[in-house]
């Protein structure tokens, strides 16, 4: 066994790039909401992003799931809905379409997401800094006081009164010494997908096949009538995959997952799957990107040969990065569980409501298991607060959930709602002169309601 080697790095002074009131790390669905919510009352807010644009998973061809709850009414409102309203005004988002499997889907245009997010940051006075990674944190005792970033300019420090970790992988929390967990009891994590887009699809032919021949073109739990009009997601066509596999096609999943785009002939394909990828390890993430790209071409061949409407379609583009379903989650002051979700649990410190099913893509194999709650469930503020580290809020899929609960909360609508709550909490705590963990949650809940978020009575 090779012994791990080390070198000693010389101590050095790190320049302070900026001092801000609230620092948001990660510009994905949670991060852009957190920065917008935090930027008020003259506070200095900064948003860090490792890529050259904002939006994260909103930009990789995925629909936003879960704006509507199990009973059909809207449960994600506030800033996330305002973001969709801005996109819709440009023809860059669909309505919230009810779906028997996913509660609802909302289609968005990736490029308009990037544009709109930057516009909002400019309007709110948020300073955006891209192409930087969080390399370490600055702490005073048990409190986070900023982060150290790494870029082509070298290492620099950004000091902040409050930091919000919206990295998806819990990068800030992990480096701050917050207890983090990954995956199920055996460490198995949900596998990622590299999305890709096909154009020239005869979507009407696909609709007709599903509606007229449901015995052959099967849909998991979704009635064929759902596909007669409007935007849709297919989850099924298991017969076609089995037939293709019997003929030697290497398909990594058990179901055909297709998502209509905003254009009439556009379909986004969610069918690559790379088991065993850990996005917190660069060699593993690299393997996932390479393997996902290999799988795309076999999946495309399958679609053209076995799925109605794809015979004359062509691949238009591949998502800019692999979509990660699961990595680190923190252990917070409360850990949300699947039992909380399946029993529609309410909490006195609820700061968001969600209703997406527990949707676990198996760590091994190519299938998936779903469990639904009867209505919707609360997410408590304590899920955003690390147990023993202060000055830090954690929002998005790296918030405090167990493996099964995170399989529900990981969808973008919920992450956006958690981001908004974290941003408002950080601002209110500073205004009150208290730590985020000591904030009067009744004040936060009142603020969320006043600004349009949905909370149950």
PyMOL commands that set and color helices and strands:
alter all, ss='L'
color gray80, all
select helices_A, chain A and resi 29-38+56-59+78-89+110-124+171-175+203-212+224-227+238-246+282-306+338-342+381-384+403-409+412-432+436-438+441-450
alter helices_A, ss='H'
color red, helices_A
select strands_A, chain A and resi 15-25+45-49+64-65+97-99+103-106+127-130+133-140+143-151+154-165+180-182+196-199+233-236+256-260+267-269+314-318+328-330+350-354+358-361+368-371+377-380+392-394
alter strands_A, ss='S'
color yellow, strands_A
deselect
rebuild
show_as cartoon
